[in-house]
Amino acid sequence: MSDTFFIIGIFAFIFILWIGSGGPNRPLALSGPILHGTDSVFPKASGVFYKDVHLSNTLKKIKTTSAVKTLSDFETLSPYSGRITLGHYVSGADNINPSREYVTLRVTTNTTPVDITGWTLESSANGVSARIPKGTEVPRSGIVNQTQDIILRPGDTAIISSGRSPIGGSFRENICIGYFAQYQSFYPTLPLTCPIPFTELKDNYRNGGGNYMRDLACINYTRSLNRCSVVTTPPVNLSSSCAKFLTTYLNYNGCVNAHEHDAHFKNKTWRIYLNRDKSMWRTRYDTVELLDKNGKLVDTFSYQ
């Protein structure tokens, strides 16, 4: 009998110690088996990995500190706000070549012409800024072109590249501009809207260039050419008059001389170059700001 009471006493003592240490409310009683990972120690039953929580918090922090701005965040807006708008993207922001990095802006159709030379583009994240330079309305090839303030008319678009111009300066596009694409690379590519070579041959005839219909070889050759194809060395089987036509008119300067005064000679797009040797915008998490000459905000957008 005494042995029975002794055993009961031991169990009673253990029970009292268990209750005193927290009993069923002890943390150990609620946790499952413990797994040891490379990033942390976590209960198997929790289903939440520390790495996941850490990544989520990191992304949340980046979004919070990415300085996402809208026009309403600025106290002083430019009088041009709403009249000049940025395209809400940076093309080529992940490219190390600044010539492939560009933003666009557009003038609304219900406004007067706007002089944007001296305006500033600024990267809020990098703290980098660049002023919009002067440009040439109708550039010429092979000479130093005179520059003037860039005036955007209603409905005009400007493609503003971070890098340097392949032809040495900013310019307005025209129907002959595609001739430059044969020897230089442009981003985005230039429109190949040059006059059709065979049409040029017929127009040259109308303007006193001789009877082209008697020169079948010249007709066939010009009909085989694509738009904006510069002919520097005509085939030897062509007549001298045909060769002169090809080298005089089928190039940029010749095209400009023939069509500069045409009603639809100029396009509605400017190519503007900020002349930077390094990219201006971050690949991700940046805010683009366009400021007028007085430093007032014209437009802005953020991207992630």
PyMOL commands that set and color helices and strands:
alter all, ss='L'
color gray80, all
select helices_A, chain A and resi 2-20+23-25+27-30+44-46+50-64+71-73+98-100+177-182+197-206+212-214+216-224+240-249+252-259
alter helices_A, ss='H'
color red, helices_A
select strands_A, chain A and resi 34-36+41-43+84-86+102-107+114-115+120-123+128-131+135-136+151-152+157-161+170-174+266-273+286-291+297-303
alter strands_A, ss='S'
color yellow, strands_A
deselect
rebuild
show_as cartoon
